[in-house]
Amino acid sequence: MKGFVAVFEREIVERWMLPLAALALGLVPLAAPWLPGMPSSPPALVRSGVALGLALIVSFVLAVLLGGSVIARDLGERRLGFYFARPLSGGAIWAGKLAAAAVLAAGAGALVLLPVFLIGDVPDPSGYWGSFITGGALLGSLGLAAGWLGVILLTVLISNTAGVILRSRSPWLLLDLVALSVTVAIGWTCLGTLTRDGAGLSIGFRPGASLVFPLLQNVEGMVAVVTLIALAVAGAAQVTRGRTDLRRGHRILSIMLWSALLPAALVLVGYTRWFESPSPEDLVSVEGVVAAPAGPWIALYGQAAHRGGYLPGFLVDAGSGRFVRAGFGVGSWDRGQPARVRFSTDGTQAAWLEISGDPTHSETLDLLTLDLRRPDARPRPAQISLKRSLSSFALSRDTRRVTAIQDRRWIVAEAGSGRLLASAPLGNDYHQQETLVFAEPGRVRRYTLDASWGPHAGRGQRVTLSISELDVTTGKVTTVEEIQEEVEGRPTWTVGPSTDRGLLHGSNTLQLRDGATGKLVADLGGDGGRASFLPDGRIALLERGGNGSDLRILDAGAGAELRRFRFPAVYTVLVADQPSPDHVRVVTRGPEGTSPWQLWSLDLGTGEAHPGPRLTLTSLPFRGAGAWRGSLRGDGFVWYDPWNARTVVVLRNGLPAT
Amino acid sequence: MNPVDPNLPIRVEGLTVRYGARLALDDVSFVVAEGAVYALLGRNGAGKSSLVRCLLGEQRPAAGRVSLLGMDVWTRRASILTSVGVVPEDPDMPPAMTSRQIARFCSRLYPSWDAAGVEARLKRFKVPGDIPFGKLSKGQKAQVALALALASAPKLLVLDDPTLGLDAVARKAVFEELIGELADRGTTVFITTHDLAGAERIADRVAVLRQGKLVLDEDMEALKHRFRRLSFSSGEREARLAVLEPVAVASHGWGIEAVVARYAEDFWDAGGREGTEVSALTLEEIFIALTGEPEAES
């Protein structure tokens, strides 16, 4: 320790002019508000901003210069023997010199800041830097200072390594260049991938990881720490083992450095591969689910275990457990979005939007499609890109056309060629619910639903359902109708498969309306019944009473009842699918909610209900609600869809259809 | 070599140093006894600097081992050097520091430090203590290095050509200081030098390195006793000269002049010493006789 202190102090004393120069430089920001070209911000802000910028530059430049020379120049000029001829350990020489370089670099930056501090212009870390820091101004400042010290230390170590390597001019330089290229390429690729996927937010290897030093919680921080340790160990070995022999020192440094960094790079590759290959069973929380209108496929995305902010997406066959990874969840950091996935009406094609490139910066979405019938099919990019700012999108039934609302424009384009078919301007308005559908040929329809607590006498919200259409041929937008209703609870608007009917739902409202005009077709009651469209357009309406539940099948034309199925003492009845025009499958569950699911096949022709087998359905932990059973090998999935305020069930293939 | 004393100031065993394919030191072994002044001589490139670097634990040999004061110098360098004073070939102190600053820095590293002695020596050498080291003359730098090396009262002094490039006055000052130190404390000294006259004044044992090999390691007195220059008329003695291991023989009109490596008085017994001349050789003459050419001073 005595030797370290002596060397450290000697290095500082030898460069006593540096702090003075930094202090003098710190006077420049005081005059900054009067310098030409400065922004017209408040003088205090200009002074502190210029001082902060100067301090960072001074620190960084000194870290590079001192780090690159403090040992390497002594070695190159054969002056390190002065230390080695004294009773000083190699470690003390190495640590004393590099610590002095780091302290000088950081200290010079602090001295540049000192004058503005003294006159009270303290840079506010909760301002520009606010999004990066937590814990208040003091903790934030300390955190920033610690982070900056880390950067300085890393810069000093990198510069020292580069200085030794360049001054030795030994053939090992070739190995260094090759190893550096490989390591940087691997690091760049892997970090780019991990950052794109959101690994940088938090790794969270174990409970309580948030208590660990923040650097260890994100992959960039871990890479920086590993690099710093490798550089430090290799640099120390270069001095302690190579001593005054520059070439031997270089050889030792290279061997130590690359034998640490190359395996670390391979570990990073392995980690990246593992990170990028989660299965649906790794999900600990589902953020969004979309079920195909027909068939066993669902699309879901959510948070995977031990993968921080990564939100992987999957297309999952509920029956076989087969899944395809898709990137429609990546970049959904606000987690307030339904999955941006659409299925063809027959459930055989899937199309989804992925952020193109780095989600931190990219503003573009790519459309990808997948043929779900072919097990070997791979996602295929369509020739169209959409804006990330889009608020809604839809595919035509045959998935050949896409419509979207983005940048205040309503567009229609061919998915295959990307050819723009129509583009119409829209107002700068935001809607709580927005739905696009391809209606009759050449027309695209838009439904918006907004609710507000306006100055009216009723108990519910004032709900406005607006219907407009875009004529693809002329590119003109026509507002068809604007309907206002008072609705209690959360209002939802669901459009039927043929788009000519829609259901307006609330806790006291259930209306069947014309899909094209919005006109009321039938009031289906306000007793809390829940309705949904069957694939053939008919309506399944569930009504709960004191003795059980009634499932009514209604005609979509006028809402007339076609069939009624009673389920005594059963309060959970979920319509699953419609295997044939005359058969609907439902699942039920007893009042306790813990009993097994029961499959029923409802014959719409005869009105008979045939019990099927007991089922094991996997409950998706939607947005963390509930526990993930962690198995794809059930009879299907069940989850609550908050955007449509209903519970959805998807069954696997092979279960009795009638 | 002394196999029984593990605390010899210097013990070098089988030292081999390579630079790529070139062999700089080839299986060099020797010991330096306590209180001895050991002069290592050799031409430029003979391997002296490599040997000194190994001796100070700055360089790891390809083979062999160096012990100073009974300890392995590679593994125990820092603790050994508390008892060793070093004067490097090219004084390598930080050029921006003054002699006093350097002395202050060094004083913290040694268990004992004679600060007054350093000041006195600098004064004696007429070296200003407040001028940056880089601005001192070569002679002054060497004198500062010597003053620092002596300040810790070392048990062993290692001097790597301390007078290289110095003028005669500076050389004299260095050697006089050394002689004074030796007279005062009897410190063990290992010195490599090109100044053979200076070495001859202080060394009691001499070694010669030639192309990485130690070709001579002998007491100064014995060396000077066995190396002689003989001048005699030609005749029967010339035929018997071989027993004295002549290293150089020249024929003149008046007779023979020879330098021999194994001089013995009984060589003259047969014919007496009439008409002959026997003279001692200087260390420089012996060195030239051994290495073949006059040593060039840098």
Contacts between the chains, C-beta under 8 A, distances in Angstrom:
chain1	res1	chain2	res2	distance
A	2	B	108	6.6
A	2	B	109	7.3
A	3	B	78	7.3
A	3	B	109	6.5
A	6	B	105	6.1
A	6	B	108	4.8
A	6	B	109	6.1
A	10	B	94	7.4
A	10	B	97	7.6
A	10	B	105	5.2
A	13	B	101	7.2
A	14	B	94	6.1
A	14	B	96	5.3
A	14	B	97	6.4
A	78	B	90	7.0
A	78	B	92	6.2
A	79	B	92	4.5
A	79	B	93	7.9
A	79	B	94	7.0
A	80	B	92	7.9
A	81	B	56	8.0
A	81	B	58	6.2
A	81	B	88	5.9
A	81	B	92	5.0
A	82	B	88	7.7
A	82	B	92	4.5
A	82	B	93	5.5
A	82	B	94	6.8
A	84	B	56	6.8
A	84	B	57	7.3
A	84	B	58	4.8
A	84	B	77	7.5
A	85	B	56	6.1
A	85	B	58	7.8
A	85	B	81	7.0
A	85	B	86	4.0
A	85	B	88	6.3
A	86	B	81	6.2
A	86	B	106	6.4
A	86	B	109	5.2
A	87	B	78	5.0
A	87	B	79	6.7
A	87	B	80	7.8
A	87	B	81	4.2
A	87	B	82	4.4
A	87	B	109	5.2
A	87	B	110	6.6
A	88	B	78	6.0
A	88	B	81	7.9
A	88	B	109	6.4
A	89	B	77	8.0
A	89	B	78	4.5
A	92	B	78	7.9
A	241	B	60	7.7
A	243	B	57	7.4
A	243	B	58	4.9
A	243	B	59	6.7
A	243	B	60	7.8
A	244	B	53	6.8
A	244	B	58	4.4
A	244	B	59	6.9
A	245	B	53	7.9
A	245	B	58	7.3
A	245	B	59	5.4
A	245	B	60	7.8
A	248	B	59	7.7
A	248	B	60	7.4
